[in-house]
Amino acid sequence: MTTFLNTLALLAAMTLSTAALAQAAPSGSVDDCLKFEKPDARLACYDNKTGFQPKEAPKADERPAVSWKVRDSGTVSPIGFADVGTKPGLFQIGRTDGVDFTSAKVALVGVGRAINQPQGFFDGWEPFVGVSWDRDTSAKTPKDLRQVLVGISGQIGTPGPTGVSAFPTLRIGYKDEVKAHTSGGFVNAHFDIIYLPWVNSPEVSGKNSSAFVPYLGLYSESAHASPSTSQDGTYLGAYLGAKLEVKLGAIVERLSLTGQGQYYRDSTTPGSEEKRTLRFGTVGLKYDLVDPNAKQGWVPSLSLSWQRGTEPVTGEGPSRKTVLGFGVKFD
């Protein structure tokens, strides 16, 4: 009788353990998730198959008063999908027209706690302040640009699974180009356009994922040289472009392909100055030395990129160069 009871107890324990394991372990393959047409359902399926447990975002009143970020420029959009494609602060060496050069492009941005204004237009928007430094020893266009800025970023519209919304970033600041002896203020209204099927590709170990973000904006700056030149005055223009980030997990974990293209056109120039049409493009590879999804804080990386053209909003260019860089992001 005792032996029978012991056997029965053992069978019961094994049954309960097997049931628990079956409940805890995801079944099937992530390929099964492809049958879901809606992105939110497909993402939930991926989470279930991979055993991923998303962390709940801290409530607004639990966030620190100021969160610090390190990027390559003060144009960083602090919230949500708009941060896709932003670059780490960069320290680079490269070669252009047969001449070696070094450059540093880094910004420190302090993002304030989200505005709590229920039913208000600016509810959830985040104010920020920043300083940036861009130094380039290229023989043709050496520069030493410093900027200080304030701004606010938020979201217009709350899209459904296949909807569209805009993430505006409004900035005002002052720039000083030490080598060119020019300085002046600037105003920038930037809009990232978020279409969820283009950015809602889940990151799964061993698979590729991508995010594509088109954008547009207005940019105005007041430039003053010492001594004065005919180019002194106010410039106003509009631009549009797109940025792309493809995480190549199927090839090498933490390797990503990045790209950006932009077109800018002046609408107003000082005096008789000719209106500028400026194009800019860059494509590169970036390898994160640590997993950015598993680690908060400093994320170092190595990069190789090709840059062409002029980007007036961030002060990039004119350039035609290939650069190898060491970058660092901080969140």
C-alpha positions as CSV (number, residue, x, y, z in Angstrom):
1,M,0.0,0.0,0.0
2,T,2.8,2.4,0.9
3,T,4.6,1.6,-2.4
4,F,1.4,2.3,-4.3
5,L,0.9,5.7,-2.6
6,N,4.5,6.7,-3.2
7,T,4.1,5.8,-6.9
8,L,0.9,7.7,-7.1
9,A,2.4,10.8,-5.5
10,L,5.4,10.6,-7.9
11,L,3.1,10.4,-11.0
12,A,1.1,13.3,-9.7
13,A,4.2,15.4,-9.2
14,M,5.5,14.5,-12.7
15,T,2.1,15.4,-14.2
16,L,2.0,18.8,-12.5
17,S,5.7,19.6,-13.5
18,T,5.0,18.7,-17.1
19,A,1.9,20.8,-17.3
20,A,3.8,23.8,-15.8
21,L,6.6,23.4,-18.2
22,A,4.2,23.2,-21.1
23,Q,2.5,26.3,-20.0
24,A,5.7,28.3,-19.5
25,A,7.6,27.3,-22.6
26,P,6.6,28.9,-25.9
27,S,5.5,26.4,-28.5
28,G,6.1,26.4,-32.2
29,S,8.4,28.6,-34.3
30,V,8.5,32.3,-34.7
31,D,7.6,31.7,-38.4
32,D,4.1,30.8,-37.2
33,C,3.7,34.5,-36.4
34,L,3.8,35.5,-40.1
35,K,0.2,34.4,-40.5
36,F,-1.0,37.5,-38.4
37,E,-1.6,40.4,-40.7
38,K,-2.0,43.0,-38.0
39,P,1.4,44.3,-36.7
40,D,0.3,44.4,-33.0
41,A,-0.9,40.8,-33.1
42,R,2.2,39.7,-34.9
43,L,4.4,41.5,-32.3
44,A,2.5,39.8,-29.5
45,C,3.1,36.4,-31.2
46,Y,6.8,37.1,-31.4
47,D,6.9,38.0,-27.7
48,N,5.2,34.8,-26.8
49,K,7.4,32.6,-29.1
50,T,10.6,34.1,-27.9
51,G,9.6,34.3,-24.2
52,F,10.2,38.1,-24.3
53,Q,8.7,39.9,-21.3
54,P,8.3,43.7,-22.2
55,K,9.2,46.0,-19.3
56,E,6.5,48.4,-18.3
57,A,7.5,52.0,-18.9
58,P,7.8,54.0,-15.6
59,K,4.9,56.3,-14.9
60,A,5.3,59.9,-15.6
61,D,5.8,60.9,-12.0
62,E,8.3,58.1,-11.5
63,R,10.7,59.4,-14.1
64,P,13.7,61.5,-13.1
65,A,13.3,65.3,-13.6
66,V,16.0,65.2,-16.2
67,S,17.3,62.2,-18.3
68,W,20.6,62.7,-20.1
69,K,21.4,61.4,-23.6
70,V,24.6,61.5,-25.7
71,R,24.2,61.6,-29.4
72,D,26.0,63.1,-32.4
73,S,24.0,66.3,-32.5
74,G,21.3,68.3,-30.7
75,T,18.7,67.3,-33.2
76,V,17.8,64.1,-31.3
77,S,14.1,63.5,-30.9
78,P,13.8,62.5,-27.3
79,I,10.7,60.2,-27.4
80,G,9.3,57.1,-29.1
81,F,10.0,55.9,-32.6
82,A,11.5,59.3,-33.6
83,D,14.8,58.3,-32.0
84,V,15.2,55.6,-34.7
85,G,18.3,56.2,-36.8
86,T,19.9,58.8,-34.5
87,K,23.6,58.4,-34.3
88,P,25.9,58.1,-31.3
89,G,28.5,60.7,-30.4
90,L,31.3,60.1,-32.8
91,F,35.1,60.4,-32.8
92,Q,36.4,59.6,-36.3
93,I,39.4,59.3,-38.5
94,G,39.2,59.4,-42.2
95,R,40.6,60.4,-45.6
96,T,39.3,62.9,-48.1
97,D,41.1,64.0,-51.3
98,G,44.2,62.1,-50.3
99,V,44.5,63.9,-46.9
100,D,43.9,62.3,-43.5
101,F,41.7,64.0,-41.0
102,T,40.1,63.6,-37.6
103,S,36.7,64.8,-36.4
104,A,34.6,64.8,-33.2
105,K,30.8,65.2,-33.3
106,V,29.1,64.9,-29.9
107,A,26.1,66.4,-28.1
108,L,24.8,66.2,-24.6
109,V,21.0,66.5,-24.3
110,G,19.1,66.8,-21.1
111,V,15.4,65.7,-21.5
112,G,12.9,66.9,-19.0
113,R,10.0,65.0,-17.5
114,A,7.0,64.8,-19.8
115,I,4.4,67.5,-19.4
116,N,1.4,66.4,-17.5
117,Q,-1.5,68.2,-19.1
118,P,-4.5,65.9,-19.4
119,Q,-6.6,66.6,-22.5
120,G,-4.1,69.4,-23.4
121,F,-2.3,69.7,-26.7
122,F,1.2,69.4,-25.1
123,D,0.3,66.5,-22.8
124,G,3.2,64.0,-22.9
125,W,5.6,66.4,-24.7
126,E,9.2,66.5,-23.4
127,P,11.2,69.7,-23.1
128,F,15.0,69.5,-23.5
129,V,18.2,71.5,-23.5
130,G,21.5,70.6,-25.2
131,V,25.0,71.6,-26.1
132,S,27.0,70.2,-29.1
133,W,30.5,70.3,-30.5
134,D,31.5,69.5,-34.1
135,R,35.2,69.7,-34.9
136,D,36.6,68.6,-38.3
137,T,40.2,69.0,-39.5
138,S,39.5,68.3,-43.2
139,A,41.9,70.3,-45.3
140,K,39.2,72.0,-47.4
141,T,36.6,72.6,-44.8
142,P,38.1,72.7,-41.3
143,K,35.5,73.7,-38.7
144,D,35.0,74.1,-35.0
145,L,31.2,74.5,-34.4
146,R,29.7,74.9,-30.9
147,Q,25.9,75.1,-30.3
148,V,23.6,75.6,-27.4
149,L,19.8,75.0,-27.7
150,V,16.5,74.5,-26.1
151,G,13.5,72.7,-27.5
152,I,10.4,70.5,-27.0
153,S,9.4,67.2,-28.7
154,G,6.1,65.4,-28.7
155,Q,3.5,63.5,-30.8
156,I,0.6,64.6,-32.9
157,G,-2.1,62.0,-33.3
158,T,-2.3,58.5,-31.8
159,P,-2.3,56.0,-34.7
160,G,-3.9,52.6,-34.8
161,P,-1.8,49.5,-35.8
162,T,-1.6,50.8,-39.4
163,G,-2.0,54.5,-38.7
164,V,0.3,57.5,-39.3
165,S,1.4,60.1,-36.8
166,A,3.9,63.0,-36.6
167,F,6.6,63.5,-34.0
168,P,7.5,67.2,-34.1
169,T,10.7,68.6,-32.6
170,L,11.0,72.3,-32.1
171,R,14.4,73.9,-31.4
172,I,15.8,77.3,-30.9
173,G,19.5,78.0,-30.3
174,Y,22.8,79.8,-30.9
175,K,25.8,78.6,-32.9
176,D,29.4,79.8,-33.0
177,E,31.7,78.6,-35.8
178,V,35.2,79.5,-34.4
179,K,37.3,78.8,-37.4
180,A,35.0,80.6,-39.9
181,H,34.4,83.5,-37.4
182,T,30.7,83.4,-37.9
183,S,27.9,83.2,-35.3
184,G,24.1,83.6,-35.0
185,G,20.8,82.2,-33.8
186,F,18.7,79.4,-35.4
187,V,15.2,78.1,-35.3
188,N,14.2,74.6,-36.5
189,A,10.8,72.9,-36.8
190,H,11.4,69.2,-37.6
191,F,8.7,66.5,-38.2
192,D,9.4,62.8,-38.2
193,I,6.5,60.9,-39.9
194,I,5.8,57.6,-38.3
195,Y,4.0,54.9,-40.2
196,L,3.8,51.9,-37.8
197,P,4.2,49.1,-40.4
198,W,7.6,50.7,-41.4
199,V,9.0,50.9,-37.8
200,N,7.2,48.2,-35.9
201,S,9.5,45.3,-37.0
202,P,10.3,43.4,-33.8
203,E,13.9,42.5,-33.0
204,V,14.3,38.8,-32.8
205,S,17.7,37.2,-32.2
206,G,19.1,35.7,-35.4
207,K,16.8,37.7,-37.7
208,N,16.9,41.0,-39.5
209,S,14.6,43.9,-38.6
210,S,14.3,47.4,-40.0
211,A,12.9,50.9,-39.4
212,F,12.2,53.6,-42.1
213,V,11.3,57.1,-41.0
214,P,10.7,59.9,-43.6
215,Y,10.8,63.5,-42.3
216,L,10.5,67.2,-43.3
217,G,11.1,70.5,-41.7
218,L,11.8,74.2,-41.8
219,Y,15.1,75.8,-40.8
220,S,16.1,79.4,-40.3
221,E,19.5,80.9,-39.2
222,S,20.9,84.3,-38.8
223,A,24.6,84.4,-39.8
224,H,27.0,87.2,-38.9
225,A,30.7,87.1,-39.8
226,S,33.6,89.0,-38.4
227,P,34.4,91.1,-40.4
228,S,31.1,91.5,-42.1
229,T,30.4,89.9,-45.5
230,S,27.7,90.0,-48.1
231,Q,26.5,86.6,-46.8
232,D,25.5,88.1,-43.5
233,G,21.8,87.9,-42.8
234,T,18.9,85.6,-42.4
235,Y,18.4,82.3,-44.3
236,L,15.1,80.4,-44.4
237,G,14.6,77.1,-46.1
238,A,12.7,73.8,-46.1
239,Y,13.9,70.3,-46.3
240,L,12.7,66.7,-46.6
241,G,14.5,63.4,-46.3
242,A,14.4,59.9,-44.8
243,K,16.5,57.8,-42.5
244,L,16.8,54.0,-42.4
245,E,18.1,51.5,-39.9
246,V,18.4,47.8,-40.6
247,K,19.6,45.5,-37.8
248,L,21.4,42.6,-39.5
249,G,20.9,40.0,-36.7
250,A,20.7,37.2,-39.3
251,I,24.3,38.0,-40.3
252,V,26.0,39.3,-37.1
253,E,24.2,40.2,-33.8
254,R,24.4,43.9,-33.0
255,L,25.5,44.8,-36.6
256,S,23.3,47.4,-38.3
257,L,23.1,49.3,-41.6
258,T,22.2,53.0,-41.5
259,G,21.4,55.5,-44.1
260,Q,20.1,59.0,-44.6
261,G,19.2,61.2,-47.6
262,Q,18.1,64.8,-47.5
263,Y,17.2,67.6,-49.9
264,Y,17.2,71.3,-48.8
265,R,16.2,74.5,-50.6
266,D,16.4,78.1,-49.5
267,S,13.3,80.2,-49.8
268,T,14.8,83.4,-48.4
269,T,18.5,84.6,-48.5
270,P,20.1,87.9,-47.5
271,G,20.5,90.6,-50.1
272,S,21.4,89.3,-53.5
273,E,22.7,86.0,-52.3
274,E,21.7,83.1,-54.6
275,K,19.3,80.6,-53.1
276,R,21.0,77.3,-52.2
277,T,20.0,73.8,-53.2
278,L,21.8,71.4,-50.9
279,R,21.8,67.6,-51.0
280,F,23.2,65.3,-48.4
281,G,23.6,61.5,-48.2
282,T,25.3,59.0,-45.9
283,V,25.4,55.2,-45.6
284,G,27.3,53.2,-43.1
285,L,27.7,50.1,-41.0
286,K,27.6,50.2,-37.2
287,Y,28.6,47.5,-34.7
288,D,27.5,47.9,-31.0
289,L,30.1,46.5,-28.7
290,V,27.4,45.7,-26.1
291,D,23.7,44.8,-26.5
292,P,21.8,48.1,-26.4
293,N,18.6,46.3,-25.5
294,A,20.1,44.5,-22.5
295,K,22.1,47.4,-21.1
296,Q,21.1,50.9,-20.1
297,G,23.8,53.6,-19.9
298,W,26.9,53.7,-22.1
299,V,26.7,51.8,-25.4
300,P,30.0,52.0,-27.3
301,S,30.2,51.2,-31.1
302,L,32.4,51.0,-34.1
303,S,31.3,52.5,-37.5
304,L,32.4,52.9,-41.1
305,S,30.5,55.4,-43.2
306,W,30.5,57.3,-46.5
307,Q,29.3,60.9,-46.5
308,R,28.5,63.2,-49.4
309,G,27.1,66.8,-49.6
310,T,25.9,69.4,-47.2
311,E,23.4,69.2,-44.3
312,P,22.7,72.8,-43.0
313,V,20.5,71.7,-40.1
314,T,23.3,69.9,-38.2
315,G,26.1,71.7,-39.9
316,E,27.4,68.6,-41.6
317,G,29.6,69.2,-44.7
318,P,30.3,70.1,-47.4
319,S,31.9,66.7,-47.4
320,R,33.0,63.9,-49.6
321,K,34.7,61.5,-47.3
322,T,34.9,58.0,-45.9
323,V,35.3,57.8,-42.1
324,L,36.1,55.1,-39.5
325,G,34.7,56.0,-36.1
326,F,34.3,55.1,-32.5
327,G,30.9,56.1,-31.2
328,V,29.1,56.2,-27.9
329,K,25.4,56.5,-27.0
330,F,24.1,57.1,-23.5
331,D,20.5,56.8,-22.3
